Structure formats: C-alpha cells, structure tokens
Amino acid sequence: MRTTIGKCALFPFERGIIASSCIKISVDRQKADPRFLRHRIVSPEGQKSILDGASGSTRTTINIAPFKQIRFAFPSPREQSRIASVLDTVDEAIAKTEAVIAKLKQVRAGLLHDLLTRGLDEDGQLRDPVAHPEQFKDSPLGRIPKEWEVGPFRDFGASDRPYLKTGPFGSSLKQQHWVAEGVPVVTIGSLGEGEFISSEILHVSKETARLLVAYSLLPGDIVFSRVADVGRSVVVTEAERGWIMSSNMMWISVDQRKADPQYLQLNISSNAIVRRQIQGLVNSAGREVANAAVMNSLRLPWAPLDEQKRILLVLHATDSHLRGEQVTVNKLYLLKSGLMNDLLTGRVPVPENVMDGALRP
C-alpha cells in the first residue's frame, strides 16, 4: 500500500501474523527458492509489475487478485538457488558497508561535538574538562578553552567586502530569468550536507548575472539559507567562483587571516550552542527568517586560527574514511543492479560451482 508498495522481505521467524496492508506468499520449495522470488519481486521488472497492477484513486494498493496475474520467468530450482546465492552475497556486503557508514556517522557526530566545544591542544589531543579544568574558562556560552574567544561575526569579518550580505530582492530573480545553461544560481534547494547539489542548481543568462554581480560569490564565502532551515550552509570553493546567490540566501565573508570559513560553517551548521541561538532569534510570526540584525546578534566560540586548522584536519580524516565507504557501497549497488539485470533475465548463466553464497572448489 501507498509508498511502501512492493517492499518485500523473507519472514525470519517461526510464526507470526501479517497486517492488512501486507500480502503473504508461500512457495512450493520443490519448484521455487523463496530467496530467488524475493529478488524477483524487488527487481525493477518486479516493482513495475506490481505498480502496473495497483489501483486506487486516493492511495496506491494492490490486492491478491491482480497480484496473482503477475507473471515471472522461473529457471530450474537449482539455478534459482545459485542466482539467489550470488545476489544474497552482494546484499550482505551492502548491509555490512552501510553498517560501517552508520557507525562512522555516529563517531563523526560525537567527534564534531567534542572538537567544537573542547578543541585540540598543541599536541593534537582533545582537551579534558574533567581531568584538566584549568584549561577551561567561563564564558557567555558556558565553559570553553582558555585560548578561545567569544564574539560576533563582525570581529572576524572580511574588510574588503561586506562580511554579511542578503541575496537580491525576489523581484530581481523571477521565473522568466531561468535558462537551461548559463551562470549558476544557488538556491535553498541546492544546499546539501556541506556541499552543493548539482542537480538543483538553477541558471541565469550572462546578461542577468552582470546585473546581479553584487551578489556573486567568492571562494571562502559561506552561503546559507536565511529562511526555513536557517543555517543550512556550504563553503564556496574556487569551482563556484562567480555563482549568484538567490533572494533567500545570505553570505558570510570572513577575514581568512583570523578564521577558517570551514570552521565557521561547522559552527553554524553543527554546534548546538550556536544552533540554539539561531533558533531563538529567527522565529518571526511563526516563520523562520534571518537578517543582518539576527546574524550580528549571534555570539560564537572562536578558537585560534592554528587550532581551527588542527580541528579541520582531524575532521577531514574522518570524512575521507566516510567518503571511501560511501564510494564502496555505491559500487556495490551498481554491481547488484548489473547482476540483477543479467541473472534474473537469464542473459548470463551462473556457474555450477556457485552454491549457498560461496564458490565450491
């Protein structure tokens, strides 16, 4: 039913009861391997067959009668088992890799909290407020390392351009300005987890971009949403030089002799102390809106620049590991897609020595 239509799993227990939103399939194991049938159902062909048989004006539903009409090609039971073993092995590798990714994300979240509140000493070690309370001091934001400062953006803002700037008025960028190719425009929808979502980038012509040159971005700018999810942000790199920010965006430009833009972006997006301040200031008539006054009211913890660099190096190492595992799982999904296309259609036969998820000698 609804968005879960077509989801499928092998029942792992001895006995149980299904809900009204489910269909149970029991197979004759002399004719079919239930593992093979599961892969058949979750394959693109299987999912299309289910959706084609679904009905309902207000919700997508498939009942037993149309489900019985779905036809699949079944090889011999022995070949079904070989195919299922191959696909199960890939599924297991995907599950293990995704478990590693989930664990790394948990570790990163905890590490990020510690780095942004305790920092690293000159030896690259996390400071311990319990074992070494003398390394910390009281501040308007609570206990922070003695070497840190508390201050607003302007204390660390760029001196050669506005350190805070709001995007153009909505009337300056309308639907008729969008073109298929041209100068990229950063919108709220294009802000991902610390990076731009390329598929969500819009474009304007070079002529329109020249009229909006005052809103063009430079490397090191932190561009962020000033409405709705305030603080969702990305640091602009050399690759995005000259991109235009839209009306619902704002940039922060720092003096990079005093602060690293990535360090500031992490505080805006992930530091609970800063996030609480933002949430407490931006609510206007039930709608989150940030302006220059709101942003200038924020107080942030600023580590010395050399410590900011140390913090980023530690975090980059964790991020590199996480990206590597993500690349691995993406490759596994591509492998599975190719195998399903080849094996479930019979295009490529499975060797006889593949059984039970392993190659027999």
JOLIN-V239293 format. One record per backbone hydrogen bond with DSSP energy under -0.5 kcal/mol. NH is the residue of the N-H (numbers start at 1). CO is the residue of the C=O. E is the energy in kcal/mol with one decimal. If there is no record, write none. Layout:
# JOLIN-V239293
nh | co | e
NH | CO | E
NH | CO | E
This chain:
# JOLIN-V239293
nh | co | e
2 | 60 | -2.5
4 | 1 | -1.5
5 | 2 | -1.4
7 | 4 | -2.2
22 | 19 | -1.7
29 | 27 | -0.9
31 | 28 | -2.4
32 | 28 | -2.4
34 | 32 | -0.6
36 | 33 | -0.6
37 | 33 | -2.1
38 | 34 | -2.2
39 | 35 | -2.0
40 | 36 | -2.4
41 | 37 | -2.6
42 | 38 | -2.3
43 | 39 | -0.8
43 | 40 | -0.5
46 | 40 | -0.5
47 | 43 | -2.8
48 | 44 | -2.2
49 | 45 | -2.1
50 | 46 | -2.0
51 | 47 | -2.4
52 | 48 | -2.7
53 | 49 | -1.4
54 | 50 | -0.7
54 | 51 | -0.8
55 | 61 | -3.2
61 | 55 | -2.0
61 | 59 | -0.5
67 | 63 | -1.9
68 | 64 | -2.5
69 | 65 | -0.6
69 | 66 | -0.7
70 | 67 | -1.4
80 | 76 | -2.7
81 | 77 | -2.2
82 | 78 | -1.7
83 | 79 | -2.7
84 | 80 | -2.9
85 | 81 | -2.2
86 | 82 | -1.9
87 | 83 | -2.3
88 | 84 | -2.7
89 | 85 | -1.9
90 | 86 | -1.7
91 | 87 | -2.5
92 | 88 | -2.6
93 | 89 | -1.9
94 | 90 | -2.5
95 | 91 | -2.7
96 | 92 | -2.3
97 | 93 | -2.2
98 | 94 | -2.7
99 | 95 | -1.9
100 | 96 | -1.9
101 | 97 | -2.3
102 | 98 | -2.5
103 | 99 | -2.2
104 | 100 | -2.7
105 | 101 | -2.3
106 | 102 | -1.8
107 | 103 | -2.5
108 | 104 | -2.8
109 | 105 | -2.2
110 | 106 | -2.2
111 | 107 | -2.8
112 | 108 | -3.2
113 | 109 | -2.0
114 | 110 | -2.0
115 | 111 | -2.9
116 | 112 | -2.3
117 | 113 | -0.8
117 | 114 | -0.6
118 | 114 | -3.2
119 | 114 | -1.2
121 | 125 | -2.8
124 | 121 | -2.2
127 | 119 | -1.6
129 | 127 | -0.6
132 | 128 | -2.5
133 | 130 | -0.5
135 | 132 | -1.8
136 | 133 | -1.8
137 | 144 | -2.9
142 | 139 | -2.1
144 | 137 | -2.5
146 | 135 | -2.3
148 | 145 | -1.7
149 | 302 | -2.4
151 | 300 | -2.0
155 | 152 | -0.9
156 | 153 | -2.3
157 | 154 | -0.7
158 | 253 | -2.9
165 | 251 | -1.7
167 | 249 | -2.6
168 | 245 | -0.6
172 | 169 | -2.0
173 | 169 | -0.6
173 | 170 | -1.1
177 | 174 | -1.9
178 | 175 | -1.4
179 | 203 | -2.1
183 | 204 | -2.9
185 | 202 | -2.8
186 | 244 | -3.3
187 | 185 | -0.6
190 | 187 | -1.2
191 | 188 | -1.7
192 | 190 | -0.8
192 | 195 | -2.4
194 | 192 | -1.9
194 | 233 | -0.6
197 | 190 | -2.6
198 | 196 | -0.9
200 | 197 | -1.9
201 | 198 | -1.2
202 | 185 | -1.4
204 | 183 | -2.1
205 | 177 | -0.5
209 | 205 | -2.4
210 | 206 | -2.0
211 | 207 | -1.3
212 | 208 | -1.0
213 | 210 | -1.1
215 | 212 | -2.4
216 | 213 | -1.7
217 | 243 | -3.0
220 | 236 | -3.0
221 | 218 | -2.3
222 | 252 | -2.6
223 | 221 | -0.7
223 | 234 | -2.3
224 | 250 | -2.7
225 | 232 | -2.1
226 | 248 | -2.5
227 | 248 | -0.5
228 | 288 | -1.5
230 | 228 | -2.3
231 | 225 | -1.7
232 | 229 | -1.9
234 | 223 | -2.0
236 | 221 | -3.2
236 | 234 | -0.5
240 | 237 | -1.3
241 | 238 | -1.4
242 | 217 | -3.0
243 | 240 | -2.2
244 | 184 | -2.4
245 | 215 | -1.8
246 | 186 | -2.2
249 | 246 | -1.5
250 | 224 | -1.8
251 | 165 | -2.6
252 | 222 | -1.9
253 | 163 | -2.1
254 | 252 | -0.5
255 | 156 | -2.9
256 | 254 | -0.9
258 | 255 | -2.6
259 | 255 | -2.0
264 | 260 | -1.9
265 | 261 | -2.7
266 | 262 | -2.1
267 | 263 | -1.6
268 | 264 | -2.3
269 | 265 | -2.5
270 | 266 | -2.7
271 | 266 | -0.7
271 | 267 | -1.1
272 | 270 | -0.7
275 | 271 | -2.9
276 | 272 | -2.3
277 | 273 | -1.3
278 | 274 | -2.4
279 | 275 | -2.7
280 | 276 | -1.9
281 | 277 | -1.0
281 | 278 | -0.9
282 | 278 | -2.1
283 | 279 | -0.6
284 | 282 | -0.5
284 | 287 | -2.4
287 | 284 | -1.9
289 | 282 | -2.7
290 | 226 | -3.4
295 | 291 | -2.5
296 | 292 | -2.6
297 | 293 | -0.9
297 | 294 | -0.8
298 | 294 | -0.6
298 | 295 | -0.9
300 | 151 | -2.6
302 | 149 | -3.2
302 | 300 | -0.5
303 | 301 | -0.6
307 | 304 | -0.6
308 | 304 | -2.3
309 | 305 | -2.1
310 | 306 | -1.6
311 | 307 | -2.6
312 | 308 | -2.2
313 | 309 | -2.1
314 | 310 | -1.9
315 | 311 | -2.1
316 | 312 | -2.8
317 | 313 | -1.6
318 | 314 | -1.5
319 | 315 | -2.6
320 | 316 | -2.4
321 | 317 | -1.7
322 | 318 | -2.2
323 | 319 | -2.8
324 | 320 | -2.1
325 | 321 | -2.0
326 | 322 | -2.0
327 | 323 | -2.5
328 | 324 | -1.9
329 | 325 | -2.4
330 | 326 | -2.2
331 | 327 | -2.1
332 | 328 | -2.1
333 | 329 | -2.1
334 | 330 | -2.0
335 | 331 | -2.6
336 | 332 | -2.7
337 | 333 | -2.4
338 | 334 | -2.4
339 | 335 | -2.7
340 | 336 | -2.9
341 | 337 | -2.0
342 | 338 | -2.0
343 | 339 | -3.7
344 | 339 | -0.5
344 | 340 | -1.5
346 | 343 | -0.6
347 | 342 | -1.1
348 | 342 | -1.7
354 | 351 | -1.6
355 | 353 | -0.7
355 | 358 | -2.2
358 | 355 | -1.7
360 | 353 | -3.2
360 | 358 | -0.6
